[in-house]
């Protein structure tokens, strides 16, 4: 399972998908993608961008301070 949320939401609202290909987002939008539901203190979460209808990994990580 993948938990996908917009970068602006800081993992507050997430969509659960079985495969990354099942997710349909807006072109050019950036998303946090994680495999665990719970967000821990000092988690590094990768950022993906929607390009050509698919999520592509961007060379960027965000740290979650909870």
ABEGO torsion letter per residue (X at the ends): XBBBBBAAAGGABBBBBABAAABBBBBGBBBBBBABABBBBGBBBBBBBBBGGBBBBBBBBBBBBX
